[in-house]
């Protein structure tokens, strides 16, 4: 299922409106009152506009006198703005490991790019296990490489930090005008990362073999 735009409501206009009487809102946004459908359509046409049914379940249905093309454009813009605001409050987490394979790293990069292109923040978390803590510079190198690869789509809010046994960094999406296009924009938004095939003899029992993408609300 596509992540992008849900189906827009189908508005009835002009002669496709089924009610005999409608409550009319004029082009200036003011209430005109209840009118016969034919009279309401004539009113709209006299202004070179359309009669659009905006509340079909009301009694009588509510219609507006508008330019239907402009009306659809404004509705779509409001929906985009609402989705952008919703996504701006969402943080997706992408987990890495110091020994992640190039294949797994590329998949996680694709996921992070997809999230950033949906105006979501991305938290990168690289966790050390066992003796990996003796060489934290390897993990830092993985994170630095990941950040460089994400440069066309997002930038870190602050430098990566080692906290306990993990390196964390938050990435914010670049403004749309400065952001590169999502190379996989027609694919569904990923819900989780596939598991890593890497094994670790020093792995703690509570650590799983998967690197999921988590979601939190900011």
URSUL-V706961 format. One line per field, one symbol per residue. ss: DSSP state (@ for helix, = for strand, . for the rest). psi: psi as a letter, one per 30 degrees, with the letter a starting at -180 (. if undefined). burial: I if it has 24 or more other C-alpha atoms within 12 Angstrom, else O. A space follows every 10 residues. Layout:
ss: ???
psi: ???
burial: ???
//
This chain:
ss: .......... ..=@@@.... =====..... ======@@@@ @@@@@@...= =====..... ======.@@@ @@@@@@@@@@ @@@@@@@@.= =======... .@@@@@@@@@ @@@@@@@... =======..@ @@@@@@@@@@ @@@@@@@@@@ ...===.... ===..===== ===....... .......... .......... .......... ..=====.
psi: kkfcjlklkj kklbffkfle klkkklfggk keaklkeeee eeeeefghal jkjfiffljl kklkjljeee eeeeeeeeee eeeeeeffgk kkkkkllfgk leeeeeeeee eeeeeefggl lkkkjkkkkb ffffiffeee eeeeeeeeef efflkkfllk kjjcgkkkkk kkklkeffkl kjfhfglkkk elkllkgklj fgklffklgl ilklklk.
burial: OOOOOOOOOO IOIIOOIOIO IIIIIIIOOO OOOOIOIOOI IOIIOOOOII IIIIOIOOOO IIIIIIOIOO OOOOOOOOOO OOOIOOIIOI IIIIIIIIII OOOIIOIIII IIIIIIIIII IIIIIIIIIO OIIOOIOOII OIIIOIIOOI OIIIIIOOOI IOOOOIIIII IIIIOOOOOO OIOOOOOOII OIIOIIOOOO OOOOOOOOOI IIIIIOOO
//
